[in-house]
Amino acid sequence: MRPTRAQLAALVDHTLLKPEATEAEVVALVGEAAELGVYAACVSPSMVPVAVRAGGVRVAAVVGFPSGKHLSSVKAVEAAQAVAAGASEIDMVIDIGAALAGDIGAVRSDIAAVRDATAGAVLKVIVESAVLLGSARATLAEVCRAAEAAGADFVKTSTGFHPAGGASVEAVTIMAEAVGQRLGVKASGGIRTTAAALAMLDAGATRLGLSGTRAVLDGLTGC
């Protein structure tokens, strides 16, 4: 059944992660997020205090973004500082290279380090699904199960910054099957149309990461 505009908005993390984002742009993002009725505003860690001061919406912060190649201890500190500044959700990037090499134990340990540092916050794990689908398809489900074992609340498709691409229906389907209804699935990266957003939900996504949220919501009636 097709969601209403309000129901769709309530599944969205309204996102601004470009490196050149200014404080004024983050304040505007939060204001728009509140106006649109989205679930959260997702920003860079340094912008969490700005977003929290702007008020009116939950704040999510990215960690180890966008490469995932930070030390686990650094990711943990970054996440803890974001939570201390007021973020209620953390979207962390795994070490994609470790996943491609088949070192799932290292991936699980990386996630667990952030989980241990962020008790009480929602933890979403970004797996760069397009990379895994292109090089190590069977690993995608394995990484999702590792995220579950490490205590994550969501698995998330993409940073939106990798040249391999963003979310896909195929990836969301695999991820949703891997975690069942035990974890949420966030589709993020390259979702620019209402039809694409609805397709992700149909495939099993329970949260959407969007930068062009208003356009997606405005297109709902015509889909």
Backbone bond lengths (Angstrom), bond angles and torsions (degrees), N, CA, C in turn:
res aa  C-N    CA-C-N  psi(-1)  N-CA   C-N-CA  omega(-1)  CA-C   N-CA-C  phi
1 M - - - 1.462 - - 1.531 108.99 -
2 R 1.332 116.20 131.25 1.463 120.63 -176.69 1.535 110.93 -67.99
3 P 1.346 116.72 133.28 1.468 118.73 179.87 1.516 111.57 -71.42
4 T 1.307 116.20 156.41 1.454 120.93 169.89 1.528 108.64 -74.73
5 R 1.323 115.72 170.42 1.461 119.59 177.53 1.533 110.86 -58.44
6 A 1.324 116.72 -44.13 1.463 120.49 -179.24 1.521 111.28 -65.96
7 Q 1.323 117.42 -39.49 1.459 120.78 179.16 1.527 111.31 -65.73
8 L 1.324 116.80 -40.66 1.463 119.90 178.29 1.524 110.72 -67.02
9 A 1.310 116.61 -43.90 1.468 120.35 179.38 1.519 111.07 -57.93
10 A 1.322 116.75 -37.46 1.461 121.15 -176.73 1.522 113.15 -69.46
11 L 1.330 117.23 -6.03 1.461 122.08 178.23 1.528 112.21 -103.99
12 V 1.318 116.89 5.09 1.468 120.87 -169.68 1.527 112.34 -105.43
13 D 1.339 114.99 134.86 1.458 122.01 162.73 1.529 106.55 -96.61
14 H 1.306 117.09 108.15 1.471 123.21 -178.43 1.531 106.76 -78.15
15 T 1.323 116.66 121.17 1.459 120.66 -159.29 1.523 113.94 -121.31
16 L 1.338 114.79 137.86 1.465 122.10 171.69 1.530 107.72 -141.13
17 L 1.334 115.92 105.45 1.463 121.00 -175.06 1.521 113.30 -127.39
18 K 1.313 117.38 6.85 1.462 118.39 -179.32 1.530 109.44 -65.27
19 P 1.331 117.30 141.70 1.469 119.74 -173.83 1.518 114.07 -64.49
20 E 1.319 117.22 -22.91 1.463 120.12 -178.55 1.531 113.10 -90.12
21 A 1.322 117.20 6.71 1.467 120.38 -179.13 1.526 110.86 -59.90
22 T 1.310 115.68 136.16 1.466 121.35 179.32 1.526 110.16 -100.43
23 E 1.322 115.69 167.20 1.464 119.81 176.82 1.525 110.81 -60.09
24 A 1.322 116.28 -39.32 1.463 120.02 -179.88 1.528 110.71 -63.01
25 E 1.316 116.98 -37.99 1.465 120.16 178.92 1.522 111.35 -68.81
26 V 1.314 116.80 -35.87 1.466 119.97 177.73 1.523 110.44 -68.00
27 V 1.311 117.22 -41.50 1.467 120.39 176.10 1.527 110.29 -60.05
28 A 1.330 115.96 -41.79 1.465 119.79 178.39 1.524 110.97 -65.25
29 L 1.327 116.65 -39.81 1.463 120.88 178.03 1.522 110.80 -59.59
30 V 1.318 116.65 -46.69 1.464 120.87 -178.87 1.526 110.57 -64.15
31 G 1.315 116.30 -40.91 1.460 119.38 176.95 1.511 112.05 -61.07
32 E 1.333 116.43 -43.10 1.463 120.51 178.11 1.522 110.75 -66.75
33 A 1.331 116.72 -38.92 1.465 120.48 178.30 1.517 111.12 -59.25
34 A 1.326 116.16 -44.77 1.460 120.22 178.66 1.524 111.24 -64.31
35 E 1.324 115.73 -41.58 1.469 120.35 179.29 1.523 111.74 -62.04
36 L 1.326 116.00 -41.88 1.462 120.76 -175.84 1.525 112.74 -79.53
37 G 1.313 117.14 -16.32 1.461 120.28 179.20 1.512 113.88 77.51
38 V 1.328 116.78 32.63 1.462 120.12 -178.88 1.526 110.97 -77.03
39 Y 1.324 115.80 172.71 1.458 119.78 -178.69 1.523 112.15 -74.24
40 A 1.341 116.65 -44.70 1.463 120.18 -175.84 1.518 109.88 -155.11
41 A 1.324 115.04 163.61 1.460 122.22 168.38 1.517 107.10 -107.13
42 C 1.328 116.93 131.21 1.457 122.01 -176.94 1.525 109.14 -110.55
43 V 1.341 115.94 122.63 1.464 121.07 -173.41 1.526 110.37 -136.81
44 S 1.322 115.39 171.63 1.459 121.57 175.36 1.530 109.65 -70.43
45 P 1.341 118.12 155.17 1.463 120.36 -176.02 1.523 114.12 -56.54
46 S 1.327 116.94 -39.17 1.466 119.38 -178.63 1.517 112.75 -67.53
47 M 1.326 116.36 -17.33 1.460 121.11 -178.01 1.521 113.18 -97.25
48 V 1.333 117.34 -0.30 1.462 119.50 -179.92 1.528 112.03 -59.25
49 P 1.339 119.98 -47.29 1.473 118.40 179.00 1.524 112.99 -59.38
50 V 1.325 116.81 -36.48 1.464 121.31 178.56 1.525 109.98 -64.00
51 A 1.338 115.90 -47.12 1.462 120.62 -178.78 1.521 111.60 -65.45
52 V 1.312 116.16 -39.72 1.471 119.86 179.83 1.525 110.70 -65.72
53 R 1.328 116.34 -42.50 1.474 119.41 178.19 1.523 111.55 -63.18
54 A 1.328 116.81 -35.36 1.468 120.40 179.45 1.521 110.59 -63.43
55 G 1.330 116.70 -37.06 1.463 122.19 170.75 1.512 115.59 73.08
56 G 1.318 114.66 170.03 1.461 121.50 173.42 1.509 115.50 95.20
57 V 1.356 117.90 -4.33 1.450 119.74 -177.84 1.523 108.87 -157.95
58 R 1.338 116.46 152.76 1.464 120.06 173.92 1.529 109.82 -62.41
59 V 1.322 115.77 153.52 1.454 120.59 179.49 1.524 109.68 -120.54
60 A 1.326 115.28 129.86 1.465 122.76 172.91 1.521 107.91 -112.53
61 A 1.330 116.04 147.39 1.463 120.82 179.18 1.521 109.58 -127.58
62 V 1.327 116.39 145.02 1.461 120.88 174.93 1.526 109.45 -88.42
63 V 1.332 115.32 153.72 1.464 122.53 -177.42 1.525 109.04 -138.53
64 G 1.344 115.90 138.15 1.463 119.29 -177.75 1.512 111.69 64.96
65 F 1.293 115.83 31.15 1.469 123.21 -168.17 1.529 110.70 -98.90
66 P 1.344 118.71 139.89 1.465 126.65 -4.39 1.526 114.55 -98.53
67 S 1.342 118.87 -3.25 1.468 120.01 -170.57 1.520 114.03 -82.41
68 G 1.334 117.82 -29.51 1.455 120.40 -174.44 1.510 114.08 76.86
69 K 1.310 117.99 0.49 1.462 121.84 -174.15 1.524 113.49 -89.46
70 H 1.307 117.29 12.27 1.455 120.97 175.79 1.529 110.08 -73.34
71 L 1.324 116.97 153.81 1.450 120.24 171.90 1.525 109.72 -60.01
72 S 1.319 116.47 145.75 1.461 120.12 179.03 1.525 111.25 -57.83
73 S 1.333 116.41 -37.94 1.463 120.14 179.70 1.522 111.29 -64.26
74 V 1.330 116.61 -35.13 1.459 121.03 178.03 1.534 110.17 -69.99
75 K 1.327 116.67 -42.85 1.468 120.23 176.66 1.528 110.39 -59.20
76 A 1.332 115.44 -41.72 1.464 119.84 -178.17 1.524 111.20 -63.69
77 V 1.324 116.62 -43.69 1.465 120.11 178.91 1.518 110.66 -65.92
78 E 1.327 116.23 -43.38 1.471 120.70 179.47 1.527 110.33 -59.49
79 A 1.325 115.67 -43.23 1.464 120.18 179.83 1.522 111.35 -66.43
80 A 1.320 116.84 -44.11 1.464 120.49 -179.55 1.522 111.22 -62.39
81 Q 1.330 116.71 -40.21 1.461 120.13 178.90 1.528 110.93 -66.39
82 A 1.329 116.76 -38.32 1.465 119.81 178.59 1.524 110.86 -64.21
83 V 1.329 116.55 -41.75 1.468 120.41 178.80 1.529 110.14 -66.17
84 A 1.327 116.22 -41.23 1.470 119.64 178.63 1.522 111.49 -62.90
85 A 1.345 116.31 -29.75 1.461 120.81 179.66 1.525 112.57 -81.83
86 G 1.345 117.00 -8.03 1.457 119.52 175.47 1.508 116.50 122.73
87 A 1.345 118.38 -0.62 1.467 120.03 177.14 1.526 109.54 -70.58
88 S 1.325 116.60 134.81 1.464 120.19 178.20 1.521 111.77 -102.17
89 E 1.340 116.83 -7.73 1.452 121.50 178.69 1.528 109.34 -138.89
90 I 1.336 115.74 144.28 1.454 122.83 178.94 1.522 109.38 -124.39
91 D 1.333 115.71 129.10 1.467 122.09 176.10 1.527 107.47 -111.63
92 M 1.335 117.31 102.74 1.460 120.90 -175.80 1.528 111.44 -102.28
93 V 1.323 115.59 149.45 1.460 121.85 177.15 1.521 109.07 -99.31
94 I 1.328 116.55 130.31 1.460 119.83 176.60 1.529 110.21 -75.79
95 D 1.328 115.72 170.05 1.461 121.99 170.79 1.528 106.90 -79.48
96 I 1.319 115.98 99.33 1.464 121.09 -175.22 1.525 110.49 -63.18
97 G 1.325 116.81 -37.04 1.460 120.54 179.40 1.516 112.00 -60.66
98 A 1.330 116.43 -40.81 1.460 119.87 177.63 1.522 110.87 -62.74
99 A 1.324 116.38 -40.32 1.466 120.02 178.28 1.532 110.89 -64.15
100 L 1.320 116.58 -44.52 1.466 120.50 -180.00 1.524 111.45 -63.53
101 A 1.335 116.20 -32.33 1.463 120.69 179.11 1.529 112.43 -79.06
102 G 1.320 116.06 -5.01 1.452 120.17 179.75 1.509 114.74 83.55
103 D 1.325 117.43 11.38 1.467 120.90 -179.68 1.525 109.13 -88.56
104 I 1.302 115.70 73.02 1.458 121.35 -176.42 1.521 110.97 -68.01
105 G 1.332 116.62 -29.00 1.458 119.48 176.40 1.511 111.85 -61.13
106 A 1.335 116.68 -40.68 1.466 120.12 178.23 1.520 110.85 -66.24
107 V 1.329 116.70 -38.41 1.463 120.58 177.80 1.526 110.21 -62.85
108 R 1.323 115.68 -44.76 1.468 119.89 -179.78 1.529 111.10 -63.82
109 S 1.315 117.01 -41.48 1.466 120.81 179.48 1.526 111.68 -64.67
110 D 1.329 116.09 -38.55 1.458 121.77 178.76 1.521 110.20 -61.23
111 I 1.322 115.57 -46.37 1.470 120.55 179.53 1.523 110.39 -65.63
112 A 1.322 116.44 -41.80 1.467 120.56 -178.37 1.522 111.55 -62.47
113 A 1.339 116.90 -34.55 1.463 119.95 179.40 1.517 110.96 -63.29
114 V 1.322 116.47 -39.73 1.466 120.13 178.27 1.522 110.22 -73.21
115 R 1.327 116.34 -40.11 1.464 119.57 177.55 1.531 111.08 -58.00
116 D 1.328 116.53 -44.22 1.465 120.79 -178.83 1.533 111.95 -63.69
117 A 1.339 115.73 -27.87 1.471 119.88 -176.55 1.523 112.95 -88.43
118 T 1.324 117.03 -5.61 1.472 119.76 -171.22 1.524 111.83 -132.90
119 A 1.305 117.37 42.56 1.460 120.11 178.84 1.519 110.06 -56.53
120 G 1.323 115.41 131.34 1.460 120.48 179.57 1.505 114.70 95.40
121 A 1.338 117.16 -18.17 1.469 120.61 177.54 1.528 109.54 -94.36
122 V 1.314 116.02 151.10 1.462 121.11 173.62 1.526 108.19 -74.92
123 L 1.334 116.66 131.10 1.463 121.30 -179.05 1.518 110.53 -113.35
124 K 1.334 114.84 119.43 1.455 121.82 175.29 1.528 108.23 -108.84
125 V 1.324 116.70 137.84 1.463 122.12 -174.71 1.519 109.70 -113.47
126 I 1.329 115.80 115.41 1.468 122.30 -177.98 1.526 108.96 -86.74
127 V 1.332 116.44 121.18 1.465 121.11 -172.16 1.525 113.96 -107.83
128 E 1.320 118.74 -1.18 1.475 123.48 -174.74 1.528 109.91 47.56
129 S 1.317 114.65 65.44 1.465 121.91 -173.28 1.526 113.48 -58.98
130 A 1.320 117.79 -32.17 1.468 119.21 -179.23 1.526 110.92 -65.47
131 V 1.310 117.10 -35.46 1.468 121.07 177.70 1.523 109.86 -66.51
132 L 1.325 116.54 -46.68 1.457 120.07 -178.09 1.520 111.64 -67.69
133 L 1.308 117.55 -38.51 1.465 119.89 177.42 1.527 111.30 -62.83
134 G 1.330 115.62 -34.43 1.457 119.35 -177.56 1.514 114.25 -79.03
135 S 1.350 117.23 -24.68 1.456 119.68 -172.79 1.520 115.06 -126.02
136 A 1.304 117.06 -27.10 1.471 120.48 -174.09 1.515 109.54 -150.32
137 R 1.330 115.74 65.26 1.460 121.94 -170.67 1.532 112.77 -53.62
138 A 1.327 117.46 -45.01 1.463 119.80 -177.05 1.523 111.71 -66.37
139 T 1.338 115.81 -21.07 1.458 120.15 -177.82 1.519 112.15 -72.28
140 L 1.331 118.16 -25.15 1.459 120.63 -176.69 1.522 111.17 -58.01
141 A 1.315 117.19 -50.04 1.465 120.10 178.90 1.522 110.75 -65.77
142 E 1.334 116.85 -36.70 1.459 120.89 -179.40 1.530 110.79 -64.17
143 V 1.325 116.51 -41.54 1.461 120.77 178.20 1.529 110.45 -64.86
144 C 1.315 117.01 -39.80 1.465 120.10 177.79 1.521 111.26 -62.29
145 R 1.322 116.82 -40.46 1.469 119.80 177.64 1.529 111.01 -67.34
146 A 1.331 116.86 -34.69 1.466 120.44 176.17 1.528 110.76 -64.58
147 A 1.325 116.37 -39.39 1.462 120.65 177.23 1.523 110.42 -61.68
148 E 1.310 116.30 -42.47 1.463 119.98 177.54 1.525 110.60 -62.17
149 A 1.336 117.14 -44.41 1.459 121.30 -178.97 1.525 111.58 -63.34
150 A 1.330 116.58 -29.70 1.467 121.38 -178.43 1.523 112.66 -84.89
151 G 1.323 117.49 -3.50 1.455 120.28 175.16 1.511 115.86 98.93
152 A 1.335 117.72 15.45 1.463 120.73 178.77 1.525 110.88 -68.75
153 D 1.322 115.24 158.05 1.467 121.52 176.77 1.527 112.20 -100.86
154 F 1.329 116.56 -27.15 1.462 123.12 -179.82 1.524 109.11 -139.37
155 V 1.318 115.73 153.89 1.460 121.67 159.93 1.525 106.89 -111.03
156 K 1.313 115.60 145.12 1.462 121.41 -172.64 1.518 109.37 -130.59
157 T 1.317 116.87 140.12 1.459 120.25 -172.14 1.519 114.02 -66.27
158 S 1.342 118.42 -50.33 1.454 118.63 -161.00 1.526 113.00 -154.64
159 T 1.334 113.86 158.51 1.464 119.81 169.61 1.522 111.32 -79.76
160 G 1.332 116.15 -27.21 1.456 120.49 -172.58 1.517 112.63 86.53
161 F 1.333 117.09 0.26 1.459 121.96 -177.60 1.524 112.92 -111.84
162 H 1.315 118.81 -8.29 1.466 120.80 -177.11 1.524 110.69 -83.92
163 P 1.342 117.50 137.18 1.470 119.61 -179.35 1.525 114.37 -64.28
164 A 1.330 117.94 -17.17 1.464 120.14 178.30 1.520 112.11 -67.99
165 G 1.330 117.15 -20.71 1.459 120.60 177.70 1.512 112.62 120.38
166 G 1.323 114.56 -179.45 1.452 121.28 -176.06 1.508 112.78 -109.43
167 A 1.320 116.04 -138.66 1.461 121.79 -176.24 1.520 110.93 -70.51
168 S 1.324 115.00 151.11 1.459 121.52 172.98 1.523 108.46 -142.75
169 V 1.314 115.64 155.83 1.460 120.64 177.72 1.518 110.21 -61.33
170 E 1.329 116.64 -39.89 1.462 120.21 179.88 1.525 111.01 -60.16
171 A 1.329 116.50 -47.00 1.463 120.00 -178.88 1.516 111.35 -63.53
172 V 1.321 116.99 -45.40 1.463 120.35 -179.31 1.523 110.47 -60.88
173 T 1.321 116.82 -39.93 1.465 120.79 179.05 1.518 111.05 -61.32
174 I 1.323 116.80 -47.03 1.466 121.27 179.77 1.528 110.40 -62.68
175 M 1.317 116.30 -44.14 1.460 120.88 -177.74 1.526 111.28 -66.04
176 A 1.326 116.72 -42.29 1.464 120.78 179.68 1.524 110.93 -64.82
177 E 1.315 116.73 -38.13 1.468 120.01 178.06 1.523 110.65 -67.75
178 A 1.339 117.05 -35.38 1.461 120.78 -177.28 1.522 112.55 -68.31
179 V 1.331 116.80 -36.62 1.473 119.46 -175.80 1.520 113.10 -105.65
180 G 1.320 117.17 -2.73 1.454 120.02 -179.60 1.515 110.28 57.63
181 Q 1.305 116.72 -138.30 1.460 121.60 175.84 1.521 111.72 -102.27
182 R 1.337 115.06 12.80 1.464 119.62 -177.59 1.521 112.07 -77.28
183 L 1.329 116.95 -31.91 1.455 123.44 177.03 1.519 108.95 -123.58
184 G 1.327 115.97 157.58 1.447 120.18 170.92 1.515 110.37 -80.56
185 V 1.311 116.19 162.68 1.470 122.62 176.15 1.525 107.71 -126.71
186 K 1.320 115.48 119.42 1.464 120.30 178.78 1.522 109.54 -103.80
187 A 1.324 116.03 121.81 1.462 121.99 174.93 1.517 108.55 -95.26
188 S 1.308 116.30 123.98 1.461 120.55 -175.49 1.514 109.57 -150.38
189 G 1.320 115.40 144.87 1.459 120.68 178.14 1.514 112.07 107.30
190 G 1.318 116.54 103.70 1.460 121.33 174.15 1.509 115.57 79.56
191 I 1.321 118.59 13.95 1.471 121.44 178.40 1.521 107.61 -89.95
192 R 1.310 116.06 101.57 1.470 119.94 -171.33 1.525 114.09 -116.93
193 T 1.318 117.48 -9.49 1.458 120.28 -178.15 1.521 110.87 -123.22
194 T 1.320 115.45 159.75 1.458 120.46 178.02 1.520 110.33 -63.46
195 A 1.328 116.08 -41.85 1.465 119.77 -179.70 1.519 111.12 -60.48
196 A 1.334 117.10 -41.29 1.463 120.40 178.65 1.515 110.98 -65.03
197 A 1.322 117.36 -41.73 1.462 121.05 179.10 1.528 111.12 -61.80
198 L 1.318 116.51 -45.07 1.460 120.40 -179.83 1.525 111.22 -66.04
199 A 1.326 116.84 -35.70 1.461 120.65 178.23 1.531 110.57 -63.69
200 M 1.321 116.64 -38.10 1.470 120.15 178.22 1.525 110.45 -65.72
201 L 1.308 116.68 -40.92 1.465 119.82 178.20 1.529 110.50 -65.07
202 D 1.310 116.72 -41.12 1.460 120.77 178.71 1.528 111.27 -62.84
203 A 1.334 116.46 -31.34 1.468 121.11 -179.15 1.524 112.45 -78.95
204 G 1.336 117.11 -13.22 1.451 119.56 177.19 1.514 115.88 126.51
205 A 1.333 117.75 1.43 1.465 119.85 177.30 1.520 110.41 -67.24
206 T 1.331 115.14 142.13 1.465 120.61 177.77 1.525 111.60 -116.65
207 R 1.326 116.39 -4.03 1.463 122.41 174.73 1.523 106.81 -148.47
208 L 1.327 116.48 150.05 1.458 122.60 178.49 1.517 109.47 -124.92
209 G 1.318 116.26 137.38 1.454 121.40 171.39 1.510 108.68 -102.56
210 L 1.328 117.13 115.81 1.459 121.53 -175.32 1.521 109.78 -131.86
211 S 1.330 115.75 142.08 1.466 120.13 170.03 1.530 109.76 -100.61
212 G 1.324 116.99 -30.75 1.461 120.94 178.07 1.521 111.05 -100.34
213 T 1.312 115.95 54.02 1.464 121.18 -172.91 1.512 113.14 -60.55
214 R 1.324 116.85 -44.01 1.467 119.57 -175.97 1.523 111.24 -59.99
215 A 1.328 117.12 -43.05 1.461 120.46 -179.17 1.527 110.92 -64.41
216 V 1.327 116.96 -39.10 1.477 120.36 178.74 1.518 109.88 -64.88
217 L 1.324 117.38 -44.02 1.463 120.30 179.23 1.518 111.84 -67.90
218 D 1.335 116.95 -39.13 1.454 120.07 179.73 1.524 112.32 -64.24
219 G 1.331 116.27 -28.10 1.470 119.90 -178.55 1.505 114.14 -84.92
220 L 1.315 117.72 0.92 1.467 119.58 -173.65 1.510 112.46 -62.10
221 T 1.309 118.95 -42.25 1.463 121.15 -175.66 1.514 111.77 -68.64
222 G 1.326 117.27 -24.56 1.470 119.14 -178.12 1.494 114.69 -92.61
223 C 1.340 116.86 1.47 1.469 120.10 -175.03 1.514 112.38 -84.83
